[in-house]
Amino acid sequence: MESKKTPFRKLVKLLPLLLTSMLIGTASAAVYYSMIMEPAVTITGATIRFIQGSDWPSGSSMGTNGTWVSLALKAYPNATLTYDQPLNLSNTDSSSHQFRLRHVSITPASSSASVGNFTFFNFVIKNAAGVSQASFNYTTSGDNWNTPSPTSYLTLPANTKWIVYIETKAAAGATEDIVASIVIAVDVLE
């Protein structure tokens, strides 16, 4: 009889050691350390900013710091409406900077019957000499938008102003007072 109790006693003595080692293993997985980061953020003006162009549309508005603009554009049915210089991008820095245009959103959304009222909205970046540098064209296919891919980064020279040229066109027989709202980001590399 005594020989059968010996393995059980060894197991009872081994069990607390096994539980203790599992507890130590679990506790050691929760060990961590902290690092400190202390950024200092200084408010400065944007080096590339919007400024009104010579063809500034009536009803448009701009933020006081030139980093936001809302253009009140029109589109005529079956006729291209051209805004030669509604807006400018200005580099106020003594160094050149790169920027690109990137689609953010457009409403009405694709598959809406309202989309078919439009033909295109073309945003062209022109340098100071009026030479096209990039085109950012929204077109339609039936009731769906074809949104443009981001442009390549363009280099805006120091202390220079470039033109944002815009063309719009509505479909023949378009319903009046339909509004398309477009949000375009101008990404600037510092």
Phi, psi and omega in degrees: 000319183300327183289333178284332181282338183296313178296325179294318179296321178295321179294319178296323179286328182282329182303312178298324178294319179295315178296319178297317180293324176294320178296317179296318179297320179291316181294323182289337177289341181266007180281134178212173175223164183243147172242154183248134174235130182232080179287149172244120184252123180251132178281126176223165176282149177292137181285323173255127182214164177279145168221152180297141176264177182289345180246038183300121182289138177300137180090358178279160178217156182222142176294155185295336181261004175074015179256005179214138178214145174236115182262133177263091183258159176240161172224133180259143177297128175058026178214136179278124177258126185248131172250105186294319182206066180286336188209150175234152169254124185242130173262111183267003184267161177274004176237153177285154178223153179258147178211164175213163174259141181219132178292135176248305180199162174211138174228147003294157182287158175306154183078001175272139180299334180296331183300322181298350177283346183251154177250306177198159168227116183245121178254120183242129175268122179242142178286182183299334179275357179087014180270130182298132179250329179197150177238140182229093194248121173266126176233172179236152171230099185064239180258026181233144176275144167252100184273143183285152172283158177304145176287165170292159177291133178252148179259115177265114183299162180302143175049046184231151179239127175249158186264140167255108181262137185228137172237139177230154176204134174258160179291152175302134181075017180298146178283131180291156175070014170280134184243133171250128178250124184243136174243120180240130177267140171253102181275123182248129174274127181283000000 
